[in-house]
Structures are given as structure tokens and as C-alpha cells.
Amino acid sequence: MKPEDLSALLSAVLNAAVDAGDLPSDLRAEITPERVKVERPRSREHGDWATNAALQLGKKAGMAPREFAALLSERLAAAEGIASVDVAGPGFLNITLDAAAAGELARQIVEAGESYGRNTALTGHVVNMEFVSANPTGPLHIGHTRWAALGDAIARLLRASGAEVTAEYYVNDAGNQMNVFADSVLARLHGRDVPEGGYPGGYVKDLADAVLAEHPDVRELTDEAARPVVRETAYRLQMQDIKDTLTAFGVHFDVFTSERTLHESGAIQSAVARLREQGHIEDREGAVWLKTTDFGDDKDRVLIRANGEPTYFAADAAYYLDKRDRGFEEKVYLLGADHHGYVNRLKAIASAAGDDAAKNIEILIGQLISVNGAKLSKRAGNIIELKDLVEWLGKDALRYDLARYPADSPITIDPEKLRSNTNDNPVYYVQYAHARTRGAARTAVAHGVERTEFDGALLTHETESELLAQLAEFPAVVASAARLREPHRVARHLEVIAGAYHAWYAACRIVPLPTDDGTPRPVETLNRTRLWLNDATTTVLANGLGLLGVSAPETM
């Protein structure tokens, strides 16, 4: 029995009490599985699950919580699959399932397969998630690594919880930085030093060589004539390098939106006009200002400079309205540690556009990461490239380690730990547990143990009860991680499941031991049922690792 099954049972029992006249009819609107929830008690001595439904509903029913709990306890204890129900404290209910109902979960998980853990907590939510969005003037580096891993994991979690998600990369391909980029490549093309303030990395020379390979006559042009050719070719090549690096890191984007198209399409002028209609534009000092102080910003922001040139902020406003026009009710921005100043101004854009800044826009700020012993990239200059980190530490280890910490906590990655095949390495610990389940299944089948029958009532060992309880919590953990945008909740729960599995594996055999004289013992229902539990663990570990963008190996 899964937690959601128990919540549905509680709702059914309460509705039956309403039908019987034991509870007032106006309470029915409050009785839903979403509101009548169960959770794991702090101590297993208090049962398998607990609920505070009596404290939630007692007052509304005109009853003392303990009186309400007593009524609910009596009715719930008579339900199929319930071994006992105890009233505790001011009105908590501690629920113990009978062994068959608890063990049935193993079969449910195996039969659910890849869908186990998926839930409907965010069904109906239409979300645009923008993350990474590195400038197309150089390779992805360590500063982009965290949001690549976390952003992709959050998108996976949202989808697993029923949301419709578009992962989007905003390409900052407008402004003077692109001219500086072009001039840097052009300088290397002619063997000159990059101009002051230009991009000095070795990758610029690589781009110059690639541009020359595509346009052999480009060096015969004047700098003025060559600049557009160099800019567009180098830009395309660098964006392809970024996309290839993301693909190698297991990160997928549904949409790449160009800032330049906002300028060229008239979207910025349209945005200014729309915000003016909303009454939040002011013309002063020859410039066009958005009155963001009306919405909590520390100062008003210029949209159009006195010389008629739009600011980066104007593009931000146009981009927000573009997302809004594309039907995204919720817009999530994942920004780096140096972007705290963007929070109020982006929320001000949302409010000025007529949105609810508390509902329609969410801005997550990630803290910095560092890597002990990492070498600066010879190709990229004074940065550590993401592709170098992946080659050094491995995609799985890097993604898992970045996912298992809250975004607002600084991280120092320990390469020695991540490269070690020990239980001190969290990703190895979880992946090894998955590989061990697969090895146990292969051994079982080789010894004639197959999933031909099942009796959940036989899974009574304390390690089986603990493992089942942790597997049961997985869908709720996924839903919580999605709502809170916290993939680390899934990573940490996988580690708990791995620990519970290792303890069970040491205590309970799937394949029966031979007799003292070596004669094989017959395979019994318990052995086959334990194979179901083993394979249920396989399913949950694989599903959880998949949500983090990490592989689930068959062997280690």
C-alpha cells in the first residue's frame, strides 16, 4: 500500500462517516486525498504511517481532536490492510499496516516500472525554465556547471510531477560583446594580439582557424568587411560547441531564444509600448524609464537611453513578455551567484506587465562552486571548462554531486572522493546499490528463482519493512522536490534507499542456502517474493537516478 493509497482510504473512511451521520455534511469539501495526508512517524515503534487529520478537521467538525481521532481510529482499523490504529498525543493517528498490505507495494512498484514515482502534484502547471544562458563568446565553464546540472534535474522533476515544462536557453547574442568577440577572432586570424578588453583564450585561435577553413579568402578582406563574416561564423561555431558540451553533460534544451531576434523583430519597442499602456513608463532626461520602484526595486530602470539605444533591461522586459505571450503562466529563472541584483528588477517587470510576481515569476540564485586541484584550461585561458570537468570526474559523478546540495549552499567539489570506488563517494554508493540489485536478480534467475508468484505477507523481516517504507516514500519525495525546486531531496533519499537495500541484502537471502551437505534447497514462495522486492528496489533507484540525469549501471 502506497502513501497515496492510504490517503485515499482515509478519505473514503471519513466520507463514509459523513454518510452515516457521524460527521457533519459540510465537512465533505475538506475531505480529499490531497488534504488528508499521511507521513512517516519519526520512530517506527509508532507504526508505519501517521496522520494529523483529526487535528485538521476536528474543529471544523465541532469535535475535540482526540474525539475525532477516536471515531476515525475505530472506522479505519476495520478497513482491509490495516493491522492497528492508535491515537497519540492531542489527536495524532499512528497506523500500522498488515504485512500483506505493506508487502504488496513491491509488486506495485515492479508493475509500475518507469512510471513509479511520477505523480500529479503539479498537473496543470505550464512552466518555462531558463537556465545556463551563457554568453556565446566562449566555452561553458565551471560557473555554468551547477545550473546545467540543477536546472536539468529540476525540469525532469517538474515533468515527473505532471507539469508541462519548456527548458529554454537565452542566447545573449546582441550588444557590443559580440563585436568584441568578432574583433578577438579577427585579430587571431591575422596573428595579432586580441584588442584590449577582448577574449584571450586559446579557443579564440581555434575559432579563427575554423573560420579560415570555411572562408579561405577572409584574410584578404578589410577588417570592416571581414568582421560580419567572422562574427557570424565564430558565433555559430561557438554556439555549436556549447550545445555539444551540454549534450555530453546530458542536458537538453527545448528552445534556444536569441536576444538579437528581440531587437530585430521589434519586440523591444512593442514591450515598451505595452508597458506604457500599463501606466508604468516615464520619460525623463531624454530617456525612457520603467518605474520599477513602484514594485519594490531600489531605483527606476532605463529601457531606452537618451541616444535611442535600448538597454539590456529593455531586452529582459521584452523577453519576459515574449514568454508570457507564448502561454507560460510560470516563468522560472535560474541565475548565478552574481545576479542578486536582478531579482527585484525582474519581479518589477512581471508586476508592471500585470502578472503576480509571487506566482508568475520565480528566481533561483545558485551559489558558487569550486573544485580542489582543478587546473585552468589551456584552451579557455583563466577558466575551468565544463568539458574538462566531465572528462576528469565523469558526467555521473559531477551531476550527482551538484544535485545533492541545495542551490543556495556553496560547494567545494572533492575530486578524489568523486573518483573513488568507495562508499564515501555518494554516487558510487547509490549506483553500486543499483548494480547489486541487478546482479542479485541475475543470480536468482540462474538458481531457478523467478517472479512466478508473490505473497507480500511473507515480507516480515525488519529490514524488509524498512526497505518497503523507504520505497513507498519515493513518489512523495519526488513531488516535494519538484514543488520546492530541490533535487537534493531525491539524491539524499536514494542514499537512504541504498542503505536500506544493503542492510536487507545482508540479512535476507533471495536464493535459498544449500543444506550442510551441499544439497540445493527447494525454491519457495518467500524466495520468489524477495526477488520482487529486489526488483522493486532496482526500479526506484533507476527512476531516481534518471531524474538526476545520472545513469543506473547494470554492473560496477
C-alpha positions as CSV (number, residue, x, y, z in Angstrom):
1,M,0.0,0.0,0.0
2,K,1.5,3.3,-1.1
3,P,1.0,6.5,0.9
4,E,-1.4,7.9,-1.7
5,D,-3.5,4.6,-1.3
6,L,-3.6,5.2,2.4
7,S,-4.7,8.8,1.9
8,A,-7.4,7.7,-0.4
9,L,-8.5,5.1,2.2
10,L,-8.6,7.8,4.9
11,S,-10.8,10.0,2.7
12,A,-13.1,7.1,2.0
13,V,-13.5,6.3,5.7
14,L,-14.2,9.9,6.5
15,N,-16.8,10.2,3.7
16,A,-18.4,7.0,5.0
17,A,-18.6,8.6,8.4
18,V,-20.3,11.7,6.8
19,D,-22.8,9.4,5.0
20,A,-23.6,7.7,8.3
21,G,-24.3,11.0,10.0
22,D,-21.3,10.6,12.4
23,L,-19.7,13.7,10.9
24,P,-21.3,16.9,9.6
25,S,-22.1,17.0,5.8
26,D,-20.3,20.4,5.3
27,L,-17.0,18.6,6.2
28,R,-17.1,16.7,2.9
29,A,-15.4,19.5,1.0
30,E,-12.4,19.2,3.3
31,I,-12.1,15.5,2.8
32,T,-9.8,14.8,-0.2
33,P,-6.6,12.7,-0.5
34,E,-4.7,15.9,-1.1
35,R,-5.6,17.3,2.3
36,V,-5.9,14.1,4.3
37,K,-2.2,13.0,4.1
38,V,0.0,10.5,5.9
39,E,3.7,10.7,6.7
40,R,6.3,8.5,8.2
41,P,6.5,8.8,12.0
42,R,9.9,9.7,13.5
43,S,10.0,6.3,15.2
44,R,9.0,3.0,13.6
45,E,7.7,2.0,17.0
46,H,4.8,4.3,16.4
47,G,3.7,2.4,13.3
48,D,4.2,2.6,9.6
49,W,2.4,5.9,8.9
50,A,0.9,8.8,10.9
51,T,-1.8,11.4,10.1
52,N,-2.9,14.6,11.8
53,A,-6.3,14.5,10.0
54,A,-8.1,14.8,13.4
55,L,-6.2,18.0,14.3
56,Q,-7.0,19.4,10.8
57,L,-10.7,18.5,10.8
58,G,-11.8,18.2,14.4
59,K,-12.6,21.9,15.0
60,K,-14.4,22.1,11.7
61,A,-16.5,19.1,12.7
62,G,-17.3,20.7,16.1
63,M,-15.4,18.0,17.9
64,A,-12.3,17.8,20.1
65,P,-9.4,16.4,18.1
66,R,-9.0,13.3,20.2
67,E,-12.7,12.6,20.0
68,F,-12.5,13.0,16.2
69,A,-9.4,10.7,16.2
70,A,-11.1,8.0,18.2
71,L,-14.0,8.0,15.7
72,L,-11.6,7.8,12.8
73,S,-9.5,5.2,14.5
74,E,-12.4,2.8,15.1
75,R,-13.5,3.0,11.5
76,L,-10.0,2.9,9.9
77,A,-9.0,-0.1,12.0
78,A,-11.8,-2.1,10.4
79,A,-10.5,-1.4,6.9
80,E,-8.8,-4.0,4.8
81,G,-5.0,-3.9,5.0
82,I,-4.9,-2.1,8.4
83,A,-3.4,-4.0,11.3
84,S,-3.9,-1.4,14.0
85,V,-4.6,2.3,14.6
86,D,-3.5,4.1,17.8
87,V,-4.5,7.6,19.0
88,A,-1.5,9.6,20.3
89,G,-1.0,13.0,21.8
90,P,-3.6,15.6,21.1
91,G,-5.1,13.6,18.3
92,F,-2.5,12.0,16.0
93,L,-3.2,8.7,14.5
94,N,-0.4,6.1,14.2
95,I,-1.3,3.5,11.6
96,T,0.3,0.0,11.2
97,L,-0.4,-1.9,8.0
98,D,-0.8,-5.6,8.0
99,A,2.2,-7.4,6.4
100,A,0.3,-8.3,3.2
101,A,-0.7,-4.7,2.5
102,A,2.8,-3.4,3.3
103,G,4.5,-6.0,1.1
104,E,2.1,-5.6,-1.8
105,L,4.0,-2.4,-2.6
106,A,6.9,-4.4,-4.0
107,R,4.6,-5.9,-6.7
108,Q,3.0,-2.5,-7.4
109,I,6.4,-0.9,-8.0
110,V,7.6,-3.6,-10.4
111,E,4.4,-3.5,-12.3
112,A,4.5,0.3,-12.5
113,G,8.1,0.3,-13.8
114,E,9.4,3.6,-15.1
115,S,6.1,5.4,-14.1
116,Y,6.7,4.7,-10.3
117,G,7.5,8.0,-8.7
118,R,5.6,10.0,-11.2
119,N,2.8,12.0,-9.7
120,T,0.2,14.6,-10.4
121,A,1.3,17.2,-7.8
122,L,1.9,19.9,-10.5
123,T,-0.6,18.8,-13.2
124,G,-1.9,21.9,-15.0
125,H,1.2,23.9,-14.4
126,V,2.8,25.3,-17.5
127,V,6.4,26.3,-16.8
128,N,9.2,28.0,-18.7
129,M,12.6,27.3,-17.2
130,E,15.5,29.4,-18.3
131,F,18.9,28.3,-17.2
132,V,22.6,28.3,-18.1
133,S,22.2,31.0,-20.8
134,A,25.9,31.6,-21.1
135,N,27.2,34.2,-23.5
136,P,28.1,32.7,-26.9
137,T,31.6,34.2,-26.7
138,G,33.4,31.3,-25.1
139,P,33.1,27.7,-23.9
140,L,30.9,26.7,-20.9
141,H,33.0,26.7,-17.7
142,I,32.7,25.8,-14.1
143,G,30.5,28.8,-13.4
144,H,27.8,27.3,-15.7
145,T,28.2,23.8,-14.4
146,R,25.9,24.0,-11.4
147,W,22.9,25.3,-13.2
148,A,23.3,22.9,-16.1
149,A,23.0,20.0,-13.6
150,L,20.4,21.5,-11.3
151,G,18.3,23.2,-14.0
152,D,18.0,20.0,-16.0
153,A,17.2,17.9,-12.9
154,I,14.5,20.4,-11.8
155,A,13.0,20.3,-15.3
156,R,12.9,16.5,-15.0
157,L,11.3,16.6,-11.6
158,L,8.6,19.1,-12.7
159,R,7.7,16.9,-15.7
160,A,7.6,13.8,-13.4
161,S,5.1,15.7,-11.2
162,G,2.8,16.5,-14.1
163,A,3.9,19.9,-15.1
164,E,4.3,20.9,-18.8
165,V,7.9,22.3,-18.9
166,T,9.9,24.1,-21.6
167,A,13.6,24.2,-20.9
168,E,15.0,27.4,-22.5
169,Y,18.4,28.8,-23.2
170,Y,18.6,32.6,-23.7
171,V,21.4,33.4,-26.1
172,N,22.9,36.8,-25.3
173,D,24.0,37.4,-28.9
174,A,23.3,41.2,-29.0
175,G,25.3,44.2,-27.9
176,N,28.9,45.3,-28.1
177,Q,30.2,42.0,-26.6
178,M,29.6,40.3,-30.0
179,N,31.7,42.9,-31.7
180,V,34.5,42.5,-29.2
181,F,34.2,38.7,-29.7
182,A,34.5,39.2,-33.5
183,D,37.4,41.5,-33.2
184,S,39.2,39.0,-31.0
185,V,38.8,36.2,-33.5
186,L,39.7,38.5,-36.4
187,A,42.9,39.5,-34.6
188,R,43.9,35.9,-34.1
189,L,43.0,35.3,-37.8
190,H,45.8,37.7,-38.7
191,G,48.2,36.6,-36.0
192,R,47.7,39.7,-33.9
193,D,47.1,40.1,-30.2
194,V,43.5,40.4,-29.2
195,P,42.4,44.0,-28.6
196,E,42.3,45.4,-25.1
197,G,39.3,44.0,-23.3
198,G,39.0,41.2,-25.8
199,Y,38.8,37.4,-25.3
200,P,42.3,36.0,-24.8
201,G,41.6,32.2,-24.6
202,G,43.3,29.7,-26.8
203,Y,39.8,28.7,-28.1
204,V,39.7,32.1,-29.9
205,K,42.6,30.9,-32.1
206,D,40.8,27.6,-32.7
207,L,37.7,29.6,-33.8
208,A,39.9,31.7,-36.1
209,D,41.3,28.5,-37.7
210,A,37.8,27.2,-38.2
211,V,36.6,30.4,-39.7
212,L,39.5,30.4,-42.1
213,A,38.7,26.8,-43.1
214,E,35.2,27.8,-44.0
215,H,36.2,31.2,-45.6
216,P,39.7,30.8,-47.1
217,D,39.6,34.3,-48.6
218,V,38.6,36.1,-45.4
219,R,42.1,37.4,-44.7
220,E,42.1,39.2,-48.0
221,L,39.2,41.4,-46.8
222,T,39.5,44.6,-44.9
223,D,38.7,44.2,-41.2
224,E,35.5,46.1,-41.7
225,A,34.4,43.8,-44.5
226,A,35.6,40.7,-42.7
227,R,34.0,41.5,-39.3
228,P,30.4,40.4,-40.1
229,V,31.6,37.1,-41.7
230,V,33.9,36.4,-38.8
231,R,31.3,37.3,-36.2
232,E,28.5,35.1,-37.6
233,T,30.8,32.1,-38.3
234,A,32.5,32.2,-35.0
235,Y,29.2,32.8,-33.2
236,R,27.7,29.7,-34.9
237,L,30.7,27.6,-34.2
238,Q,30.8,28.6,-30.5
239,M,27.1,28.0,-30.0
240,Q,27.6,24.5,-31.5
241,D,30.4,23.9,-29.1
242,I,28.1,25.0,-26.2
243,K,25.3,22.7,-27.4
244,D,27.7,19.8,-27.9
245,T,29.1,20.3,-24.3
246,L,25.5,20.4,-22.9
247,T,24.6,17.2,-24.8
248,A,27.7,15.4,-23.4
249,F,26.6,16.5,-19.9
250,G,23.2,15.1,-20.5
251,V,21.4,18.4,-20.6
252,H,18.6,19.1,-23.1
253,F,17.0,22.4,-24.0
254,D,13.7,22.6,-25.9
255,V,14.2,26.2,-27.1
256,F,17.2,28.5,-27.8
257,T,15.9,32.1,-27.9
258,S,18.2,34.7,-29.4
259,E,18.4,38.2,-27.8
260,R,19.2,39.5,-31.2
261,T,15.8,38.5,-32.6
262,L,14.1,40.6,-29.9
263,H,15.9,43.6,-31.3
264,E,15.4,42.8,-35.0
265,S,11.7,41.8,-34.7
266,G,10.6,45.0,-32.9
267,A,9.8,43.1,-29.8
268,I,11.6,45.6,-27.6
269,Q,9.7,48.6,-29.0
270,S,6.5,46.6,-28.6
271,A,7.3,45.8,-25.0
272,V,7.9,49.4,-24.2
273,A,4.6,50.4,-25.8
274,R,2.7,47.7,-23.8
275,L,4.3,48.8,-20.5
276,R,3.5,52.4,-21.3
277,E,-0.1,51.4,-21.8
278,Q,0.0,49.8,-18.3
279,G,1.0,53.2,-16.9
280,H,4.4,52.3,-15.7
281,I,6.6,54.2,-18.2
282,E,8.1,57.7,-17.6
283,D,10.0,59.9,-20.0
284,R,12.7,62.0,-18.3
285,E,16.2,63.2,-19.1
286,G,15.6,62.3,-22.7
287,A,15.4,58.6,-21.8
288,V,12.5,56.1,-21.3
289,W,12.3,54.7,-17.8
290,L,10.3,51.8,-16.3
291,K,9.1,52.9,-12.8
292,T,10.3,49.7,-11.1
293,T,10.4,51.5,-7.7
294,D,6.6,51.2,-7.7
295,F,7.2,47.4,-7.3
296,G,9.9,47.3,-4.7
297,D,13.0,47.9,-6.8
298,D,15.7,50.2,-5.3
299,K,15.7,52.5,-8.3
300,D,13.9,53.0,-11.6
301,R,15.4,51.4,-14.7
302,V,16.2,52.8,-18.1
303,L,14.7,51.0,-21.0
304,I,15.7,53.3,-23.9
305,R,18.8,55.5,-23.5
306,A,18.7,59.2,-24.5
307,N,20.6,58.2,-27.7
308,G,17.7,55.9,-28.6
309,E,19.6,52.7,-27.9
310,P,17.7,50.0,-25.8
311,T,19.4,48.7,-22.7
312,Y,19.9,45.1,-21.6
313,F,17.0,45.7,-19.2
314,A,14.7,46.5,-22.2
315,A,15.6,43.2,-23.7
316,D,14.9,41.5,-20.4
317,A,11.4,43.1,-20.4
318,A,10.7,42.1,-24.0
319,Y,11.9,38.6,-23.2
320,Y,9.6,38.3,-20.2
321,L,6.6,39.5,-22.3
322,D,7.6,37.1,-25.0
323,K,7.4,34.2,-22.6
324,R,4.1,35.5,-21.3
325,D,2.7,35.7,-24.9
326,R,3.8,32.1,-25.5
327,G,1.5,30.9,-22.8
328,F,3.9,30.3,-19.9
329,E,2.0,31.1,-16.7
330,E,5.0,30.3,-14.6
331,K,8.4,31.6,-15.5
332,V,11.4,30.3,-13.6
333,Y,14.9,31.9,-13.9
334,L,18.0,30.2,-12.6
335,L,20.7,32.8,-12.2
336,G,24.3,32.8,-11.0
337,A,25.6,34.0,-7.6
338,D,26.4,37.4,-9.1
339,H,22.8,38.1,-10.2
340,H,21.2,39.0,-6.9
341,G,20.6,42.5,-8.2
342,Y,18.3,41.0,-10.9
343,V,15.7,39.7,-8.6
344,N,13.8,42.9,-7.8
345,R,14.0,44.3,-11.3
346,L,12.7,41.1,-12.9
347,K,9.9,40.9,-10.4
348,A,9.1,44.5,-11.2
349,I,8.8,43.7,-14.9
350,A,6.3,40.9,-14.0
351,S,4.3,43.3,-11.9
352,A,4.4,46.0,-14.5
353,A,3.1,43.6,-17.1
354,G,0.1,42.8,-14.9
355,D,1.4,39.5,-13.5
356,D,1.5,38.4,-9.9
357,A,5.2,38.5,-9.0
358,A,4.6,36.0,-6.2
359,K,3.1,33.5,-8.6
360,N,4.1,34.1,-12.2
361,I,7.9,34.5,-11.8
362,E,10.4,32.6,-9.7
363,I,14.1,33.5,-9.5
364,L,16.6,31.0,-8.1
365,I,20.1,32.1,-7.3
366,G,22.8,29.5,-7.2
367,Q,25.9,29.9,-5.1
368,L,29.5,29.4,-6.4
369,I,31.3,26.1,-6.7
370,S,35.0,25.3,-6.7
371,V,37.0,22.2,-7.4
372,N,40.0,21.2,-5.3
373,G,43.0,20.7,-7.5
374,A,41.3,21.7,-10.8
375,K,43.7,23.1,-13.5
376,L,42.8,26.1,-15.5
377,S,42.0,25.3,-19.1
378,K,44.9,25.9,-21.6
379,R,42.3,26.3,-24.3
380,A,40.0,28.7,-22.5
381,G,42.6,30.7,-20.6
382,N,41.7,31.6,-17.0
383,I,38.7,29.4,-16.6
384,I,37.9,25.7,-16.0
385,E,35.9,24.3,-18.8
386,L,32.8,22.1,-18.2
387,K,34.0,19.6,-20.8
388,D,37.3,19.3,-18.9
389,L,35.5,18.6,-15.7
390,V,33.3,16.0,-17.3
391,E,36.4,14.3,-18.8
392,W,38.2,14.4,-15.4
393,L,35.4,13.5,-13.0
394,G,32.8,11.8,-15.2
395,K,29.3,13.0,-16.1
396,D,27.5,10.9,-13.5
397,A,29.8,11.8,-10.5
398,L,29.7,15.5,-11.4
399,R,25.9,15.7,-11.9
400,Y,25.1,13.7,-8.8
401,D,27.4,15.7,-6.6
402,L,26.0,19.0,-7.8
403,A,22.4,17.7,-7.4
404,R,22.8,16.6,-3.8
405,Y,23.2,20.0,-2.3
406,P,20.7,22.9,-2.1
407,A,21.4,25.5,-4.7
408,D,21.9,28.3,-2.1
409,S,24.8,26.5,-0.5
410,P,28.4,27.0,-1.7
411,I,30.1,23.7,-2.9
412,T,33.7,22.7,-3.0
413,I,33.9,19.5,-5.1
414,D,36.3,16.9,-3.8
415,P,37.7,15.1,-6.9
416,E,39.4,12.4,-5.0
417,K,36.2,11.4,-3.4
418,L,34.2,11.5,-6.7
419,R,36.8,9.4,-8.5
420,S,36.9,6.7,-5.8
421,N,35.1,3.4,-5.8
422,T,34.1,3.5,-2.1
423,N,31.0,4.1,-0.1
424,D,32.4,7.6,0.8
425,N,31.5,8.5,-2.8
426,P,27.7,9.1,-2.8
427,V,27.2,8.4,-6.5
428,Y,29.2,5.2,-6.3
429,Y,27.2,4.2,-3.2
430,V,23.9,4.6,-5.0
431,Q,25.0,3.3,-8.4
432,Y,26.6,0.3,-6.7
433,A,23.3,-0.5,-4.9
434,H,21.5,-0.5,-8.3
435,A,24.2,-2.7,-9.9
436,R,23.9,-5.0,-6.9
437,T,20.2,-5.4,-7.4
438,R,20.8,-6.3,-11.0
439,G,23.5,-8.8,-10.0
440,A,21.2,-10.3,-7.4
441,A,18.4,-10.7,-10.0
442,R,20.8,-12.5,-12.4
443,T,22.0,-14.8,-9.7
444,A,18.4,-15.6,-8.6
445,V,17.3,-16.5,-12.1
446,A,20.4,-18.6,-12.6
447,H,19.3,-20.6,-9.5
448,G,15.7,-21.0,-10.6
449,V,14.2,-18.1,-8.6
450,E,11.8,-16.2,-10.8
451,R,8.9,-13.8,-10.2
452,T,6.2,-16.5,-10.8
453,E,4.4,-16.0,-7.5
454,F,4.1,-13.3,-4.8
455,D,2.9,-13.2,-1.2
456,G,3.5,-9.8,0.4
457,A,2.6,-11.2,3.8
458,L,5.9,-13.1,3.9
459,L,8.0,-9.9,3.9
460,T,8.1,-9.5,7.6
461,H,11.8,-9.1,8.4
462,E,12.6,-5.8,10.0
463,T,14.9,-4.9,7.1
464,E,12.1,-5.7,4.6
465,S,9.7,-3.4,6.5
466,E,12.3,-0.6,6.4
467,L,13.1,-1.0,2.8
468,L,9.5,-1.1,1.8
469,A,8.8,2.0,3.8
470,Q,11.6,3.9,2.1
471,L,10.4,2.7,-1.4
472,A,6.9,3.9,-0.5
473,E,8.1,7.4,0.2
474,F,9.7,7.9,-3.2
475,P,6.7,9.4,-5.0
476,A,6.2,11.9,-2.2
477,V,9.9,12.8,-2.2
478,V,9.7,13.5,-6.0
479,A,6.6,15.7,-5.6
480,S,8.2,17.6,-2.8
481,A,11.5,18.1,-4.7
482,A,9.6,19.4,-7.7
483,R,7.4,21.8,-5.7
484,L,10.5,23.2,-3.8
485,R,12.9,23.0,-6.8
486,E,15.2,20.9,-4.7
487,P,16.7,17.9,-6.5
488,H,18.9,17.2,-3.5
489,R,15.9,15.7,-1.7
490,V,15.8,12.9,-4.3
491,A,19.6,12.3,-4.1
492,R,19.6,12.1,-0.4
493,H,16.6,9.7,-0.4
494,L,18.3,7.5,-2.9
495,E,21.2,7.2,-0.5
496,V,18.7,6.2,2.3
497,I,17.2,3.5,0.0
498,A,20.6,2.3,-1.0
499,G,21.5,1.9,2.7
500,A,18.2,0.1,3.4
501,Y,18.8,-2.2,0.5
502,H,22.4,-3.1,1.6
503,A,21.1,-3.9,5.1
504,W,18.3,-6.1,3.6
505,Y,20.7,-7.8,1.2
506,A,23.0,-8.8,4.2
507,A,20.1,-10.1,6.2
508,C,17.7,-11.8,3.8
509,R,18.5,-14.3,1.1
510,I,16.8,-14.4,-2.3
511,V,18.5,-17.7,-3.3
512,P,18.0,-20.4,-0.6
513,L,21.1,-21.6,1.1
514,P,22.1,-25.3,0.4
515,T,21.9,-27.8,3.1
516,D,25.1,-28.7,5.1
517,D,25.9,-31.5,2.7
518,G,25.5,-29.1,-0.3
519,T,22.1,-30.3,-1.4
520,P,20.1,-27.5,-3.0
521,R,17.1,-26.4,-1.0
522,P,13.8,-26.0,-2.9
523,V,12.8,-22.5,-4.1
524,E,9.9,-21.3,-2.0
525,T,7.3,-18.5,-2.3
526,L,9.4,-16.4,0.1
527,N,12.4,-16.5,-2.3
528,R,10.3,-15.5,-5.3
529,T,8.6,-12.7,-3.3
530,R,12.0,-11.4,-2.2
531,L,13.0,-11.2,-5.9
532,W,10.0,-8.9,-6.4
533,L,11.3,-6.7,-3.6
534,N,14.8,-6.7,-5.0
535,D,13.5,-5.7,-8.4
536,A,11.3,-3.0,-6.9
537,T,14.4,-1.5,-5.5
538,T,16.0,-1.7,-8.9
539,T,13.1,0.3,-10.3
540,V,13.2,3.0,-7.7
541,L,16.9,3.5,-7.8
542,A,16.9,3.7,-11.6
543,N,14.0,6.1,-11.7
544,G,15.6,8.3,-9.1
545,L,18.9,8.4,-10.8
546,G,17.2,9.1,-14.1
547,L,15.5,12.2,-12.6
548,L,19.0,13.5,-11.7
549,G,20.4,12.8,-15.2
550,V,22.6,10.0,-13.8
551,S,22.9,6.5,-15.3
552,A,21.9,3.3,-13.5
553,P,24.6,0.8,-14.3
554,E,24.0,-3.0,-14.6
555,T,27.4,-3.8,-13.2
556,M,30.2,-1.9,-11.4
